[in-house]
Amino acid sequence: MPEPYDVITMGRIGVDLYPLRTGVPLAQVDTFGKFLGGSATNVAVAAARLGRRTAVITRTGRDPFGDYLHQALREFEVDDRWVTAVDEYPTPVTFCEVFPPDDFPLYFYRLPKAPDLEIRPDELDLDAIRSARIFWMTGTGLCAEPSRTATLAALEARGKSGITVFDLDWRPMFWPNGAEPGDAEPGGAELDGAEPRAVYARALRHATVAVGNLDECEVAVGEREPHAAARALLAAGVELAVVKQGPKGVLAVHRDGTRAEVPPVPVDVVNGLGAGDAFGGALCHGLLAGWDLERVMRYANAAGAIVAGRLACSSAMPYDEEVARTLADGRVPAADPPPEPATEPSTTPSTARSSARSPEALS
């Protein structure tokens, strides 16, 4: 039997188009950088940068952007054998605006449907999923069929073997009618067979680790006070609850009573997007290394902070020596200056957009 993967992730992939100038609304941007994107995919990249053998389960369109994503995965040394094409839908594209230090609007182009929501149960390599040392899935993968059924099937196949991480990853715009937790469709109908909190509860029963910020914890278990959220996640079935608290850092509580609460790493934020994925990849690395809980959290915080100090996401994921240097220095080393903002006064960022996660190095 082939050697098990260190980390297999399952979920979103796409092309990120980021402006090469900061402080400029999209309407005024004329140059963009093209990057591999998608939270589950970025976590696989982040873990690979730290020396782990990783793969991702996802789908692209059958188009040039899909070809680009395969090429990028291979360059990042992430196995793309389970990245398959969907004829009906184009590869998703995501634009962002960059207004440091804390405003990074995202604009998702995933209609009529993203290919990564077309992952089907009968296409899964359940033997590989069962044998992986870590299996990582996300809340977005639960928002629509057939991805929901496939994700739950993968969780059930794991049977809590190894480490199974549920990234709570709440993005309401991906759910039917922009659903809120506990909502059903008008007239009492369920959301395509499941409402968000109920399907999150089903997934939590199979996970051993849950990771989310305060908003995502509230979606999953109805609690946003950090310690109450951690207790609720443990009660829902996981062994380790990791609660990101924004500027207060991160709280981690294990079922055995071990806990760690560590502050964020100081950083001059350039772009907070992708920092949470760096945190995730570093979390996997630390758990696989068998480190104590506080060391894992400090390491993951440092990895996230490094990416928050850079413009890109996937290509910004740090190597181990960079994380070690940041931990030794106590802050992220000064990076090259970010691209200059527009010389003319820029307009207020548009509010007609999808809400982005807060900079995850800080949450």
C-alpha positions as CSV (number, residue, x, y, z in Angstrom):
1,M,0.0,0.0,0.0
2,P,1.4,3.5,-0.8
3,E,2.7,5.6,2.1
4,P,-0.1,7.5,3.7
5,Y,-0.3,11.3,3.1
6,D,0.5,13.6,6.0
7,V,-2.3,15.9,5.1
8,I,-5.3,15.5,2.7
9,T,-7.5,18.5,2.4
10,M,-10.9,18.7,0.7
11,G,-12.7,21.7,-0.5
12,R,-12.4,25.0,-2.3
13,I,-10.0,25.9,-5.1
14,G,-9.9,28.8,-7.5
15,V,-7.8,31.6,-9.1
16,D,-7.1,34.6,-6.9
17,L,-6.7,37.9,-8.8
18,Y,-5.1,40.4,-6.4
19,P,-4.4,44.1,-7.2
20,L,-0.7,44.9,-7.3
21,R,-1.4,48.2,-5.7
22,T,-2.8,48.6,-2.2
23,G,-5.3,51.2,-1.1
24,V,-7.0,51.2,-4.5
25,P,-10.6,50.3,-5.2
26,L,-11.1,47.6,-7.9
27,A,-12.7,50.2,-10.2
28,Q,-9.3,51.9,-10.4
29,V,-7.0,48.9,-10.5
30,D,-5.3,48.1,-13.8
31,T,-2.7,45.4,-12.8
32,F,-3.4,42.1,-11.0
33,G,-1.3,39.2,-9.8
34,K,-2.7,35.7,-10.5
35,F,-2.4,33.1,-7.7
36,L,-3.6,29.7,-6.7
37,G,-6.5,30.2,-4.1
38,G,-9.2,28.5,-2.1
39,S,-8.9,27.8,1.7
40,A,-8.6,24.0,1.7
41,T,-6.0,24.2,-1.2
42,N,-4.0,26.9,0.6
43,V,-3.9,24.8,3.7
44,A,-2.3,21.9,1.7
45,V,0.2,24.4,0.2
46,A,1.0,25.7,3.7
47,A,1.7,22.2,5.1
48,A,3.7,21.3,2.0
49,R,5.9,24.4,2.5
50,L,6.6,23.0,6.0
51,G,7.8,19.7,4.6
52,R,4.6,17.6,4.8
53,R,3.4,15.3,2.0
54,T,0.0,16.7,1.0
55,A,-2.8,16.3,-1.5
56,V,-6.1,18.1,-2.1
57,I,-9.5,16.8,-3.2
58,T,-11.3,19.3,-5.3
59,R,-12.6,20.1,-8.8
60,T,-11.9,22.8,-11.4
61,G,-13.5,23.8,-14.7
62,R,-12.2,22.3,-17.9
63,D,-10.6,25.5,-19.0
64,P,-7.2,27.3,-19.0
65,F,-7.6,28.5,-15.4
66,G,-8.1,24.8,-14.4
67,D,-4.9,24.0,-16.2
68,Y,-3.1,26.8,-14.3
69,L,-4.3,25.4,-11.0
70,H,-2.9,22.0,-11.7
71,Q,0.4,23.6,-12.7
72,A,0.5,25.7,-9.6
73,L,-0.3,22.7,-7.3
74,R,2.6,20.7,-8.8
75,E,5.0,23.7,-8.4
76,F,4.0,23.8,-4.7
77,E,4.5,20.0,-4.4
78,V,0.9,19.3,-3.6
79,D,-0.4,16.1,-5.2
80,D,-3.2,17.0,-7.7
81,R,-4.3,13.4,-8.5
82,W,-7.8,14.0,-7.0
83,V,-8.3,17.4,-8.7
84,T,-10.7,16.6,-11.5
85,A,-12.5,18.7,-14.2
86,V,-16.1,19.6,-14.4
87,D,-17.4,20.3,-17.9
88,E,-20.5,22.3,-16.9
89,Y,-18.9,25.0,-14.8
90,P,-16.0,27.4,-15.1
91,T,-13.1,27.6,-12.7
92,P,-13.9,30.1,-10.0
93,V,-12.2,33.5,-9.9
94,T,-11.9,35.7,-6.7
95,F,-11.0,39.3,-6.7
96,C,-10.0,41.3,-3.6
97,E,-9.4,44.8,-2.6
98,V,-6.4,45.6,-0.3
99,F,-6.9,48.3,2.3
100,P,-4.4,47.6,5.1
101,P,-4.5,47.0,8.0
102,D,-8.0,45.5,8.3
103,D,-10.2,45.8,5.2
104,F,-9.8,43.2,2.5
105,P,-13.1,42.8,0.6
106,L,-13.6,39.7,-1.4
107,Y,-15.6,39.3,-4.6
108,F,-16.4,35.7,-5.5
109,Y,-17.3,34.6,-9.0
110,R,-18.7,31.1,-8.4
111,L,-21.9,31.2,-10.4
112,P,-23.9,29.4,-11.6
113,K,-22.0,26.9,-9.4
114,A,-18.4,26.3,-8.4
115,P,-16.9,23.0,-9.7
116,D,-15.5,22.3,-6.1
117,L,-19.1,21.8,-5.0
118,E,-19.4,19.0,-7.6
119,I,-17.2,16.6,-5.6
120,R,-19.1,13.3,-5.6
121,P,-19.1,10.5,-3.0
122,D,-18.4,7.7,-5.6
123,E,-15.3,9.5,-6.8
124,L,-13.6,9.5,-3.4
125,D,-10.5,7.4,-2.6
126,L,-11.7,6.4,0.8
127,D,-8.7,4.2,1.5
128,A,-6.4,7.2,1.1
129,I,-8.7,9.4,3.2
130,R,-8.8,6.8,5.9
131,S,-5.1,6.3,6.0
132,A,-4.0,10.0,5.9
133,R,-2.5,11.2,9.1
134,I,-4.6,14.4,8.9
135,F,-7.8,14.9,6.9
136,W,-8.9,18.6,6.7
137,M,-12.4,19.6,5.5
138,T,-14.3,22.9,5.6
139,G,-17.7,24.4,6.2
140,T,-18.0,25.6,2.6
141,G,-17.9,21.9,1.4
142,L,-21.1,21.4,3.4
143,C,-23.1,24.2,1.7
144,A,-24.4,22.3,-1.4
145,E,-24.9,18.9,-2.9
146,P,-23.2,16.7,-4.0
147,S,-20.2,18.1,-2.0
148,R,-22.1,17.9,1.3
149,T,-22.8,14.2,1.0
150,A,-19.2,13.6,-0.2
151,T,-17.7,15.5,2.7
152,L,-19.8,13.7,5.2
153,A,-19.0,10.3,3.5
154,A,-15.3,11.1,3.8
155,L,-15.8,12.0,7.5
156,E,-17.7,8.8,8.2
157,A,-15.0,6.7,6.4
158,R,-12.3,8.2,8.7
159,G,-14.1,7.0,11.8
160,K,-12.1,9.4,13.9
161,S,-8.9,7.6,12.9
162,G,-5.9,9.9,13.0
163,I,-6.6,13.7,13.1
164,T,-9.7,15.0,11.4
165,V,-9.9,18.8,11.3
166,F,-13.1,20.7,10.6
167,D,-12.3,24.3,9.5
168,L,-15.6,25.9,10.4
169,D,-15.2,28.4,7.4
170,W,-18.6,30.1,7.4
171,R,-19.4,32.0,4.2
172,P,-23.1,32.6,4.1
173,M,-23.1,33.8,0.5
174,F,-22.3,30.2,-0.6
175,W,-25.4,28.8,1.1
176,P,-28.9,28.9,-0.4
177,N,-30.4,32.3,-0.2
178,G,-27.5,33.5,2.0
179,A,-28.8,31.4,4.9
180,E,-28.2,32.1,8.5
181,P,-27.5,29.4,11.0
182,G,-30.6,27.5,11.9
183,D,-32.6,29.1,9.0
184,A,-34.7,27.2,6.6
185,E,-36.0,28.4,3.3
186,P,-39.2,30.5,3.2
187,G,-42.2,28.4,3.9
188,G,-40.4,26.1,6.2
189,A,-38.5,24.1,3.6
190,E,-35.0,22.9,4.6
191,L,-32.0,24.2,2.7
192,D,-31.5,21.5,0.1
193,G,-31.9,18.9,2.8
194,A,-30.0,20.5,5.7
195,E,-29.8,23.8,7.5
196,P,-26.4,25.1,8.4
197,R,-26.1,24.5,12.1
198,A,-27.6,21.0,11.8
199,V,-25.2,20.0,9.1
200,Y,-22.3,21.5,11.0
201,A,-23.3,19.4,14.0
202,R,-23.3,16.2,11.8
203,A,-19.7,17.0,10.7
204,L,-18.5,17.9,14.3
205,R,-19.5,14.4,15.5
206,H,-16.8,12.9,13.1
207,A,-14.1,15.5,13.6
208,T,-11.3,15.4,16.3
209,V,-10.3,19.1,15.9
210,A,-12.4,22.2,15.2
211,V,-10.9,25.5,14.1
212,G,-12.8,28.8,13.7
213,N,-13.1,32.4,14.6
214,L,-15.8,33.8,16.9
215,D,-18.4,34.3,14.1
216,E,-17.8,30.8,12.9
217,C,-18.0,29.3,16.4
218,E,-21.4,31.0,16.8
219,V,-22.6,29.5,13.6
220,A,-21.5,26.0,14.6
221,V,-22.5,25.9,18.2
222,G,-24.4,29.1,19.0
223,E,-21.6,30.5,21.2
224,R,-19.1,33.4,20.6
225,E,-17.6,33.9,24.0
226,P,-14.3,32.1,23.5
227,H,-14.3,29.8,26.5
228,A,-18.0,29.0,26.1
229,A,-17.4,28.3,22.4
230,A,-14.6,25.9,23.1
231,R,-16.7,24.0,25.7
232,A,-19.5,23.8,23.2
233,L,-17.3,22.5,20.4
234,L,-15.9,19.8,22.8
235,A,-19.4,18.8,23.8
236,A,-20.3,18.5,20.1
237,G,-17.7,15.8,19.7
238,V,-14.2,17.1,19.0
239,E,-11.1,16.5,21.1
240,L,-9.5,19.9,20.4
241,A,-11.2,23.2,20.0
242,V,-9.2,26.1,18.5
243,V,-10.9,29.5,18.8
244,K,-9.4,32.5,17.1
245,Q,-10.1,35.7,19.1
246,G,-9.0,38.5,16.8
247,P,-6.6,40.9,18.5
248,K,-6.7,38.7,21.7
249,G,-5.0,35.9,19.9
250,V,-6.0,32.3,19.9
251,L,-7.5,29.9,22.5
252,A,-7.0,26.1,22.3
253,V,-8.7,23.7,24.7
254,H,-8.3,19.9,24.7
255,R,-10.7,17.4,26.1
256,D,-8.1,16.2,28.5
257,G,-8.1,19.7,30.2
258,T,-5.0,21.0,28.5
259,R,-5.4,24.6,27.3
260,A,-3.3,27.3,25.7
261,E,-4.1,30.9,25.1
262,V,-1.5,32.9,23.2
263,P,-1.4,36.4,21.9
264,P,-1.0,37.4,18.2
265,V,2.4,38.0,16.7
266,P,3.0,41.7,15.9
267,V,3.0,42.3,12.2
268,D,2.5,45.3,9.8
269,V,-0.4,43.9,7.9
270,V,-0.3,44.1,4.2
271,N,-3.1,41.6,3.3
272,G,-4.9,39.5,6.0
273,L,-6.4,37.1,3.5
274,G,-4.7,33.7,3.5
275,A,-3.2,34.1,7.0
276,G,-5.8,31.7,8.4
277,D,-4.8,29.1,5.8
278,A,-1.1,29.5,6.9
279,F,-2.3,29.0,10.5
280,G,-4.1,25.9,9.4
281,G,-1.1,24.3,7.6
282,A,1.2,25.2,10.5
283,L,-1.4,23.7,12.9
284,C,-1.3,20.4,11.0
285,H,2.5,20.5,11.1
286,G,2.7,21.0,14.8
287,L,0.1,18.4,15.6
288,L,1.9,15.8,13.4
289,A,5.2,16.7,15.2
290,G,3.6,15.9,18.5
291,W,4.4,19.3,20.1
292,D,2.7,20.5,23.2
293,L,-0.4,22.6,22.7
294,E,1.1,26.0,23.5
295,R,4.0,25.4,21.1
296,V,1.6,24.4,18.3
297,M,-0.5,27.6,18.8
298,R,2.5,29.9,18.9
299,Y,3.9,28.3,15.8
300,A,0.6,28.5,13.9
301,N,0.1,32.1,15.0
302,A,3.6,33.0,13.7
303,A,2.9,31.4,10.3
304,G,-0.3,33.3,10.0
305,A,1.3,36.6,10.9
306,I,4.0,36.1,8.2
307,V,1.4,35.7,5.5
308,A,-0.6,38.7,6.8
309,G,2.6,40.8,6.2
310,R,2.6,39.8,2.5
311,L,0.4,40.5,-0.4
312,A,-0.2,37.0,-1.8
313,C,-1.7,33.9,-0.2
314,S,-0.5,30.6,-1.6
315,S,2.9,31.8,-2.7
316,A,3.3,33.7,0.6
317,M,3.1,30.5,2.7
318,P,6.2,30.4,5.0
319,Y,9.0,27.8,5.3
320,D,9.9,26.4,8.7
321,E,13.0,28.6,9.0
322,E,10.9,31.7,8.5
323,V,8.5,30.7,11.2
324,A,11.4,29.9,13.5
325,R,13.0,33.3,12.9
326,T,9.7,35.1,13.6
327,L,9.3,33.2,16.9
328,A,12.8,34.1,17.9
329,D,12.4,37.8,17.0
330,G,9.0,38.1,18.6
331,R,7.5,39.7,15.6
332,V,7.4,39.4,11.8
333,P,10.6,40.8,10.2
334,A,10.1,43.9,8.1
335,A,9.2,42.9,4.6
336,D,9.8,44.8,1.4
337,P,7.5,47.9,1.2
338,P,4.1,47.1,-0.2
339,P,3.0,48.5,-3.6
340,E,2.4,52.2,-3.4
341,P,-1.3,53.3,-3.2
342,A,-2.8,55.5,-5.8
343,T,-1.4,59.1,-5.7
344,E,-4.9,60.6,-6.2
345,P,-7.3,60.3,-3.3
346,S,-9.1,57.0,-3.5
347,T,-12.8,56.6,-2.9
348,T,-14.3,54.7,0.0
349,P,-14.2,50.9,-0.6
350,S,-17.4,49.6,-2.1
351,T,-19.9,48.0,0.4
352,A,-21.6,45.9,-2.3
353,R,-19.3,42.9,-1.7
354,S,-19.0,39.6,0.0
355,S,-17.7,39.9,3.5
356,A,-14.1,38.6,4.0
357,R,-12.8,36.9,7.0
358,S,-10.8,39.1,9.4
359,P,-7.0,38.8,9.1
360,E,-6.6,35.3,10.5
361,A,-3.2,35.9,11.9
362,L,-5.0,38.3,14.3
363,S,-8.1,36.1,14.8
